[in-house]
Amino acid sequence: MTNALKHFAFTRRGERRIHDRPSRHEIEACKPWLGAELDAEPPEIDVLLGATAA
């Protein structure tokens, strides 16, 4: 299991941190890490969850 993004920008609301929608630049910056993880351990099945992953 992994995330499409490795670092999350957030907005603090009281005690909670609400994740912000990632920019295209942030998504592109994380592509090499995601590709390396998938190459190192190819999954038997892919399940994409969330707007960023889709």
N, CA, C and O atoms as a GROMACS GRO file, in nm:
protein
  216
    1MET      N    1   0.085  -0.116   0.000
    1MET     CA    2   0.000   0.000   0.000
    1MET      C    3   0.091   0.123   0.000
    1MET      O    4   0.193   0.128   0.068
    2THR      N    5   0.050   0.224  -0.079
    2THR     CA    6   0.129   0.347  -0.087
    2THR      C    7   0.038   0.464  -0.119
    2THR      O    8  -0.081   0.446  -0.147
    3ASN      N    9   0.093   0.582  -0.114
    3ASN     CA   10   0.020   0.704  -0.149
    3ASN      C   11   0.076   0.761  -0.278
    3ASN      O   12   0.194   0.747  -0.308
    4ALA      N   13  -0.010   0.826  -0.356
    4ALA     CA   14   0.035   0.893  -0.478
    4ALA      C   15   0.126   1.011  -0.445
    4ALA      O   16   0.218   1.042  -0.521
    5LEU      N   17   0.100   1.075  -0.333
    5LEU     CA   18   0.182   1.188  -0.289
    5LEU      C   19   0.253   1.151  -0.160
    5LEU      O   20   0.197   1.084  -0.074
    6LYS      N   21   0.376   1.195  -0.147
    6LYS     CA   22   0.455   1.162  -0.029
    6LYS      C   23   0.448   1.270   0.078
    6LYS      O   24   0.470   1.242   0.196
    7HIS      N   25   0.416   1.393   0.040
    7HIS     CA   26   0.407   1.503   0.134
    7HIS      C   27   0.274   1.573   0.110
    7HIS      O   28   0.233   1.590  -0.004
    8PHE      N   29   0.208   1.613   0.215
    8PHE     CA   30   0.077   1.674   0.202
    8PHE      C   31   0.078   1.816   0.256
    8PHE      O   32   0.122   1.840   0.369
    9ALA      N   33   0.031   1.908   0.176
    9ALA     CA   34   0.005   2.043   0.225
    9ALA      C   35  -0.126   2.038   0.301
    9ALA      O   36  -0.215   1.961   0.266
   10PHE      N   37  -0.138   2.119   0.405
   10PHE     CA   38  -0.260   2.114   0.484
   10PHE      C   39  -0.295   2.252   0.538
   10PHE      O   40  -0.212   2.342   0.544
   11THR      N   41  -0.420   2.264   0.576
   11THR     CA   42  -0.470   2.382   0.643
   11THR      C   43  -0.507   2.341   0.784
   11THR      O   44  -0.579   2.243   0.804
   12ARG      N   45  -0.458   2.414   0.882
   12ARG     CA   46  -0.488   2.382   1.022
   12ARG      C   47  -0.623   2.443   1.060
   12ARG      O   48  -0.646   2.563   1.042
   13ARG      N   49  -0.710   2.359   1.112
   13ARG     CA   50  -0.840   2.404   1.164
   13ARG      C   51  -0.852   2.356   1.307
   13ARG      O   52  -0.893   2.243   1.334
   14GLY      N   53  -0.814   2.444   1.397
   14GLY     CA   54  -0.812   2.404   1.538
   14GLY      C   55  -0.707   2.297   1.558
   14GLY      O   56  -0.590   2.316   1.523
   15GLU      N   57  -0.747   2.185   1.614
   15GLU     CA   58  -0.655   2.072   1.638
   15GLU      C   59  -0.637   1.985   1.515
   15GLU      O   60  -0.548   1.900   1.512
   16ARG      N   61  -0.721   2.004   1.414
   16ARG     CA   62  -0.720   1.916   1.296
   16ARG      C   63  -0.636   1.975   1.184
   16ARG      O   64  -0.623   2.097   1.172
   17ARG      N   65  -0.580   1.888   1.102
   17ARG     CA   66  -0.510   1.929   0.979
   17ARG      C   67  -0.590   1.876   0.861
   17ARG      O   68  -0.607   1.754   0.847
   18ILE      N   69  -0.638   1.964   0.777
   18ILE     CA   70  -0.718   1.926   0.661
   18ILE      C   71  -0.628   1.930   0.538
   18ILE      O   72  -0.572   2.035   0.506
   19HIS      N   73  -0.615   1.818   0.469
   19HIS     CA   74  -0.528   1.812   0.352
   19HIS      C   75  -0.582   1.901   0.241
   19HIS      O   76  -0.701   1.900   0.213
   20ASP      N   77  -0.491   1.977   0.178
   20ASP     CA   78  -0.527   2.060   0.064
   20ASP      C   79  -0.516   1.978  -0.064
   20ASP      O   80  -0.442   1.879  -0.069
   21ARG      N   81  -0.589   2.018  -0.166
   21ARG     CA   82  -0.580   1.951  -0.296
   21ARG      C   83  -0.439   1.976  -0.354
   21ARG      O   84  -0.394   2.090  -0.357
   22PRO      N   85  -0.370   1.871  -0.400
   22PRO     CA   86  -0.235   1.890  -0.452
   22PRO      C   87  -0.237   1.960  -0.588
   22PRO      O   88  -0.332   1.947  -0.665
   23SER      N   89  -0.131   2.034  -0.614
   23SER     CA   90  -0.115   2.100  -0.745
   23SER      C   91  -0.060   1.999  -0.845
   23SER      O   92  -0.010   1.893  -0.807
   24ARG      N   93  -0.069   2.033  -0.971
   24ARG     CA   94  -0.012   1.947  -1.076
   24ARG      C   95   0.138   1.930  -1.054
   24ARG      O   96   0.192   1.821  -1.075
   25HIS      N   97   0.206   2.037  -1.011
   25HIS     CA   98   0.350   2.031  -0.985
   25HIS      C   99   0.382   1.929  -0.875
   25HIS      O  100   0.476   1.851  -0.887
   26GLU      N  101   0.304   1.929  -0.768
   26GLU     CA  102   0.327   1.835  -0.658
   26GLU      C  103   0.305   1.692  -0.703
   26GLU      O  104   0.381   1.603  -0.663
   27ILE      N  105   0.204   1.668  -0.784
   27ILE     CA  106   0.177   1.534  -0.836
   27ILE      C  107   0.292   1.488  -0.925
   27ILE      O  108   0.341   1.376  -0.911
   28GLU      N  109   0.335   1.574  -1.017
   28GLU     CA  110   0.445   1.540  -1.107
   28GLU      C  111   0.574   1.514  -1.030
   28GLU      O  112   0.652   1.426  -1.067
   29ALA      N  113   0.597   1.591  -0.923
   29ALA     CA  114   0.720   1.575  -0.844
   29ALA      C  115   0.726   1.439  -0.775
   29ALA      O  116   0.835   1.387  -0.752
   30CYS      N  117   0.611   1.380  -0.743
   30CYS     CA  118   0.607   1.252  -0.673
   30CYS      C  119   0.602   1.131  -0.766
   30CYS      O  120   0.616   1.018  -0.720
   31LYS      N  121   0.582   1.153  -0.895
   31LYS     CA  122   0.572   1.041  -0.991
   31LYS      C  123   0.692   0.947  -0.988
   31LYS      O  124   0.672   0.825  -0.992
   32PRO      N  125   0.817   0.997  -0.983
   32PRO     CA  126   0.931   0.903  -0.982
   32PRO      C  127   0.929   0.807  -0.864
   32PRO      O  128   0.962   0.690  -0.880
   33TRP      N  129   0.891   0.855  -0.745
   33TRP     CA  130   0.887   0.768  -0.628
   33TRP      C  131   0.779   0.662  -0.642
   33TRP      O  132   0.801   0.546  -0.610
   34LEU      N  133   0.663   0.702  -0.691
   34LEU     CA  134   0.554   0.607  -0.709
   34LEU      C  135   0.594   0.501  -0.812
   34LEU      O  136   0.572   0.382  -0.791
   35GLY      N  137   0.653   0.545  -0.923
   35GLY     CA  138   0.698   0.450  -1.026
   35GLY      C  139   0.802   0.353  -0.972
   35GLY      O  140   0.797   0.234  -1.004
   36ALA      N  141   0.896   0.402  -0.891
   36ALA     CA  142   1.000   0.316  -0.834
   36ALA      C  143   0.939   0.213  -0.738
   36ALA      O  144   0.980   0.097  -0.737
   37GLU      N  145   0.841   0.255  -0.660
   37GLU     CA  146   0.776   0.160  -0.569
   37GLU      C  147   0.702   0.052  -0.646
   37GLU      O  148   0.708  -0.066  -0.609
   38LEU      N  149   0.634   0.091  -0.752
   38LEU     CA  150   0.560  -0.008  -0.831
   38LEU      C  151   0.654  -0.102  -0.906
   38LEU      O  152   0.622  -0.219  -0.924
   39ASP      N  153   0.769  -0.052  -0.950
   39ASP     CA  154   0.868  -0.137  -1.017
   39ASP      C  155   0.935  -0.234  -0.919
   39ASP      O  156   0.962  -0.349  -0.954
   40ALA      N  157   0.961  -0.187  -0.798
   40ALA     CA  158   1.030  -0.269  -0.698
   40ALA      C  159   0.943  -0.384  -0.649
   40ALA      O  160   0.993  -0.494  -0.626
   41GLU      N  161   0.816  -0.360  -0.634
   41GLU     CA  162   0.723  -0.462  -0.584
   41GLU      C  163   0.593  -0.452  -0.663
   41GLU      O  164   0.497  -0.390  -0.616
   42PRO      N  165   0.588  -0.512  -0.782
   42PRO     CA  166   0.466  -0.503  -0.864
   42PRO      C  167   0.344  -0.560  -0.790
   42PRO      O  168   0.349  -0.671  -0.739
   43PRO      N  169   0.237  -0.483  -0.786
   43PRO     CA  170   0.117  -0.531  -0.714
   43PRO      C  171   0.042  -0.638  -0.793
   43PRO      O  172   0.048  -0.643  -0.916
   44GLU      N  173  -0.027  -0.723  -0.721
   44GLU     CA  174  -0.113  -0.822  -0.785
   44GLU      C  175  -0.240  -0.754  -0.834
   44GLU      O  176  -0.300  -0.797  -0.934
   45ILE      N  177  -0.282  -0.650  -0.764
   45ILE     CA  178  -0.403  -0.576  -0.800
   45ILE      C  179  -0.382  -0.430  -0.764
   45ILE      O  180  -0.319  -0.399  -0.663
   46ASP      N  181  -0.436  -0.340  -0.846
   46ASP     CA  182  -0.430  -0.196  -0.819
   46ASP      C  183  -0.568  -0.149  -0.776
   46ASP      O  184  -0.667  -0.174  -0.845
   47VAL      N  185  -0.573  -0.080  -0.664
   47VAL     CA  186  -0.697  -0.019  -0.618
   47VAL      C  187  -0.666   0.128  -0.595
   47VAL      O  188  -0.593   0.163  -0.502
   48LEU      N  189  -0.722   0.214  -0.678
   48LEU     CA  190  -0.698   0.357  -0.667
   48LEU      C  191  -0.810   0.420  -0.588
   48LEU      O  192  -0.927   0.403  -0.621
   49LEU      N  193  -0.774   0.493  -0.484
   49LEU     CA  194  -0.873   0.558  -0.399
   49LEU      C  195  -0.847   0.708  -0.394
   49LEU      O  196  -0.733   0.750  -0.376
   50GLY      N  197  -0.950   0.787  -0.412
   50GLY     CA  198  -0.938   0.930  -0.401
   50GLY      C  199  -0.918   0.997  -0.536
   50GLY      O  200  -0.882   0.933  -0.635
   51ALA      N  201  -0.944   1.127  -0.538
   51ALA     CA  202  -0.936   1.203  -0.662
   51ALA      C  203  -0.794   1.210  -0.717
   51ALA      O  204  -0.776   1.200  -0.839
   52THR      N  205  -0.695   1.225  -0.633
   52THR     CA  206  -0.556   1.235  -0.679
   52THR      C  207  -0.510   1.105  -0.743
   52THR      O  208  -0.449   1.106  -0.850
   53ALA      N  209  -0.539   0.994  -0.679
   53ALA     CA  210  -0.497   0.864  -0.733
   53ALA      C  211  -0.567   0.832  -0.864
   53ALA      O  212  -0.506   0.776  -0.955
   54ALA      N  213  -0.693   0.867  -0.874
   54ALA     CA  214  -0.768   0.839  -0.997
   54ALA      C  215  -0.713   0.922  -1.111
   54ALA      O  216  -0.763   0.913  -1.223
   0.00000   0.00000   0.00000
